[in-house]
Amino acid sequence: MRRERPALQEAPDSSRGATRQAGERPSCLAFVTDDASEAALRGGLPNLLGATQLRRGDVHAATRALEREATPHTLLVDISGIAEPFAALEALAAVCAPDVRVLVIGEQTDIGFYRQLTRDLCVAEYAHKPLTRDMVARLFGPQLAGEATEASKGGKVIAVCGMRGGCGATTVAVNLALQLAERSHGHVALLDLHLRGGTTGLMLGVRPGTGLRVALEEPERVDALFLDRAGIPIADRLRLIAAEDPMDSLPQPVETGMRRVLEMLRSRANYVVIDLPMPPGPMERLALAAAWHAVLVLGPDLAGIRDTLAMRKLVAGCGQARPTVVLNRDGLPGGLKRALVTEGLGAAPEVVIPDLPRELPRAANLGRPALRESPALRRALAPLLREIAAVSTTKPPSLLHRLLGRGQA
């Protein structure tokens, strides 16, 4: 922070300063004020937390602590609720070693505020709440690992994996893609890799063509217009890329084709949601390797628990994707209770979708998105949407609603 000021580079001449600089410096120290931010840090930095000390408190607590302790190499502080954040960070700088790398989290989303922190105070990175695992990994991960490199270019890939047939993975993929297009205002590509028997088209009331299979088998034919030709417009910012080959066909996709398709989609879409066949073969593993999120969908049964545990290990070895477990059809008559599913998984599922035996089958049979038919599904998918895109599924109140609300206050 403001290393050009000598006053901020020199430790106070006191016995506390001498004590603070004595001893070995910790690698990273983080101060956060709430459970949600701590959970995001733990989820987004699972491989780095061994070298990171997490404490509860804001920037003032960090200043008091570092008056007595050695300055870490990397310091993360929370400025939420601080009336004068810049003055608080200046006070923090006065008790830190000049070479400390400072990361900041807060509540303001204004770009001017971000520029003041990073340019005027030389803060290494700033992230606003609510934090997500994705945001933490993308912004803070390279800083904590000492690799502050530019994030990979292109849209973000989300692989939706159903642990068993009929567990509802396609329903999750379709409605997640719709919500991303609706709430993030980004361009979304929904890629269905079930070349035979896929149901994304049926759920959306459209019939796919042959473009996807051709692209996967003959990558030299894929050009910049592939998405426009092969994609079926579903909404202003959502396109479906799928196939509907006959059951007696034998698609033969090649690795180059899979990479080329993903490259083209990521160049045109902010989010690429993939409905991934299970168990994963060579093509599916390439998609997993490119994924930033792996959404593991299971039903309330023993087989789903077993396969989820296996998929977690597979995802960890495939690339950078972080698994998010979705328990679908919670409360299904005859299914396992949620407590038993949690016990079997070793942790509670991040997303829970209740059993909706009327709304979802009716929507699928009518070729209408279930999101339009079921507010309960929209609410259940809200945590997943926040995790992936850091947006809410709650629409802002209308102007009339705000005026009425103001008048009643």
N, C-alpha and C positions, 0 to 999 in steps of 0.2 A: 504494500500500500504506500503510495506517495514516497517512493524511495529517494526522490530528489530533495526532500527536506531533511537536513541533518538531524533535526530534533527527533524525527521519527526513526532514525537509524541507530541512535545511541540509547542504550538502556539507562534508566534513571540511576544516578550515583547514590545507591543506598545498599544496605545489607540485604534487603529483599531482592534487589536486582542481582547481586552476587549469588545468592542462593538459587535464584531462578535459572541462571546460566550454568550452574554446576550440574554434573551428572550427564548421562546419555540422553540425547534428544529423542522423543518418541517420533515414530514415522508419521502418524496422523492422529489428530484429536478433533472430535466433532461434538458440537453443542446444539441440541435441538429442543424445541419447547413442547412438542406434542407427540402422541403415540403414532399418528398416521405418518408423520415425516420419518420417525424412527423406523417404522415398518418398511417404508419405501427404500430407505438406505440399506436396511438389512437384506431386502429382496433384490435390490439393484446392484449390490456389491458383495455377493456371497463369497467371492474368492479373495476379497481384500479386507474383510472385517477382522481377520486375525491380527492385522497390523494397525487397526483403527480402534480407538477408544471412543465409545459413544457415551455421552453424558447428557443429563437433562438440564436445560438452562438456555438463556439467551446470550446476546453479545456482552451484556454487562457481567453475567456469570463467567464468561470466558475471560474477560479482562481481570476480574478478581482472582481467578485461578492462575492465570499466567503471570501475575505479580509474584507468585511464590514458586512456580514450576518452570521447568525448562520449556522453551518454545518448540513446538513440534515442527517438522519439516513442512507439513500441510495442515492447515487449520480450517475447519468448517464451522461457521457461526450462523445463528438464527437471529434476524433483525425484525421478526414479526412483532407488531405492537409497539415498536420503539418510536417515540415521538420525534427524535432527532437522530436518525440512523447514521448520518455522515459524521456527526460529532461523536457518536458512540464508537464508530469504526476508527476515528482519529485517536480516541483514548485507548482503544485496543492496540493500535500501531505503536503507541508509546511504550508498551510493555512487551513488545515482540522483537525477536531478532530480525534484522533487515532482510534476510533471505527467505522468510517464511512465505509459502504459497497460500493465499487466502481464498476460500470458497465461501459464498454467501447464499443463504436462502431467505426468502421473505414473502410478502404478500403483494407487492406492487408489480404490475405487469407492463408498465409504461416503458417504452424503448428509451426515452430520454433518461429515465432513472437507471436503466441498465448501462447506458453509455457513461453516465457520471461515475458509476461504480468501477467499471472496467478501464476507463480512460483516465479519470481524474484521481482515483484512489488506487489504481493498479490492482484491483481485485481480479483474480485469475478467471473466475466464472461465477455467474449468478443464475439461480433458478427460482421461479416463483411457485408458490403453493397453489393447489394441492400437488405435492410431489407424486410421481409415479416411479415404479421400478425402471421403466424405460428411460424416463428423463434422467434419473440418477445415473444409470449406466452410461448413457450417451454423453452427458455433460461432465459428470464428476469422475467416472471410471478412468478415462485416460489421464486425468490430472492426478488421481491418487496412485495410479500405476506408474506415474512419471513418463507417460507416453503422449502427452497432449498433442495428438495428431488430428488432422481434419477427419470428420465423420465421413463414412463412405457415402458416396453420392447415389441418388436414385430413391425411388419410393420404398417404403417399408413393407416387408413381406410378413404376413401373418398366416401361419399354417394351422388349419383346424383339423384335428385328428380325432376320429371316432374310434374308441377302444373296441367296440363291438358293433356289428351290423344292427341298425335300428335304434342306436342310442341317441340319435338326434343331432349328430355333428353337422349334417347338411343344413338343418334348420338353424343352428347357431351360425354357420358360415353365411348363409343368405341374409339373415336379419342383422348380423354384425356389419356386413358390407353396406346394407341399407342405412343403418344408423351412422356409420362413418361418413357416408356421402351426405347425409342430412345434417349432422351436427358439426362435423369438422370443416365442412365446406371445401374439402379437398376432392380430387378426382380419385375414384376407386375402381379397381378392376377385380372382378370376382372370377377366379380361375377354377374350373371344375376339372380335376384330373381323372375323374371316373369316365373314361372314354366309352365304356359300355355300361349302360344301366344307371348313368348319373341322373339325379332328380332335381338339380338346381333349376333347369329350364321349366320343368313341370311346376315347381313351387312359384315361379315368377310368371307363369302363363305364356311362355315363349318356347319356340322350337329351335335348338341349335343346329348349325350346319356342319360342314366338314373341315372348316378352316383350321381348327386346332390340331386335328390329327395330322393333316398335311404339314403343318408347321413343325410338329414334333418329329415327324419322320423325314422331312426334307428341309432342314434348317436353311439351306441356301435360298429358299423361296421366301423367307421371312425378311421383310423390309420395314421401313419406318411407318408404312401405312397398314401394317398387320392388324393393329388394334382397331383401326377404323373399319377394316374389311371383315375381320373375324368376330369382332365384338358386337354384341346385341345391346342397343341402348335400353336401359331399364328406367333410368331417371336422368336428369340433366348431367349429373356427375358420376353416374354408375353404369358400367358396361359389364356384361356377362360374356366370358370366353369359355365355351364348353363344346362338347361333341355328343353325338347321339348315334354311335355306330351300332349296327346289328349285333346280336349276341354271338353269331357264328363268325364274326370278323376276328382278325388277329392283328391288332395294332402293334407296330414295332417302332416305338419311339427310340431315339438315340440321345446320348448324353449331350451332344452338341446342340440338338434341337431343344432340349429342356433349358439349357443355359441361354440359348438365343431368345426363347420365348420370355423367360424371366427378365432378361436384359431389356427387351423391347417394352415389356409392361412397366418395369420400374422407371424407364425413361419417360413414360407418359402419364403414370398414375402416382399419386401420393401414397396410396395404400394398395397392396396387392393381397387380397384375401384368397387363400387356396383351400379348397375342399379336397383334402388329401386322402387317397385310398389307404387302407390298412390291411395287413401289415405292410410296411414300406419296402418297396423294391429299390433298385438302383436309381430310378427316376425320382421317386419320392424322397430318397435320401439327399439328392441334389437340391430339392426344394427345401428340405429341412436345413441343409447347410446354409442356404441363403436367407433363412427366416430370422426375423428379429424376435418374434413371439411364436411360441408353439402352444396352441390352445388344445388341451387334452380333455375330450368330452367322454364321460362315462355315465352309465346308468347305475342305479342302486343294487348292484349284484356283485358276487364274488369274482366272476370272470373279469368284470370291468376294473375292479381293484387290482387284480393280478396284472392285467395288461397295462394299467396306468403306471404301476411301479416299474415295469420293464421299459415303458416308453420314456419315463423320466431319465433312465440311464442312457438310453439310445440318444435322446435329444442332447444330453450333456456331452456326448462324444461326437456329435455331428457338426457342431459349429457354435455360434454365439447365441442361439435362441434360448430364451428363458421360459420354462413351462408354466402355464397357468391352468390349473385344474378346474374343470366345470362339471359339477354334479347335476345332471339333467334328470327330470322326472322324480324329484324328491317327493316322498310321500306316496309313491306308487303302491297300490295295494299288493301285498305279497313281497314287496321289495325290502331291502335292508334299511333300517333306520339310519338317519344321518350320523348319529353317534357311532354306530358300528362302521360306517364308511370312513369316518374320520380316524377311528382306531386302526382300521386296516391300512389306510394311506400313511399313517404316522403324522398327519397334520390335517387341519380342516380344509376343504376345498375353497378356493378363492371366490368362486362364483357358484351360486345354487339357484337352479331353475325349478320351480315346483311342477308337479305333474299337472298338465293341462289337457285332459283327455278329450275335451270338446273343441276348444278354440283351434288348436294346432292341426288336427286331422281335417277339420272343415276348411281351414285356410288352404291347406295343401291340395285338397280335392278341387277347390275352386280356382286354383292357380293365382291366389292372392297372397301377398306377404303376410305372414302371421303377425308381424309387428303392428299392422293396421287393425288386426282383429283382437289382439290381446294386450291390454295395458300391463297385465301381470308379467308378460314376457319382456316388455320394454323395461320395466322396473328391474327385473332380474338381471338383464344384460348391462345395466348401468355401470356396475363396477368394472366390467370387462372393457367397456368403451372408455371409461376414465383411465384405466391402466394403459391402454394402447395409444389414445390420442389426447389425454388430459383434458377432455371436454365432458360436459354434463349432458344427460339425456333430457333434462328438464328445460322446456322451452321458456324463454324470458317472458314475463307478463306483458300483455298488450298495453298500449298507451292508455286505453280506456280503463283497464284494470288498475294501472298505476295511479291515474287521476282519481278514480273512485276510492282507492286505498288511501291516497293522501288526504282526500276530503273527510274520510272517516277517522283519521288519526287524531 
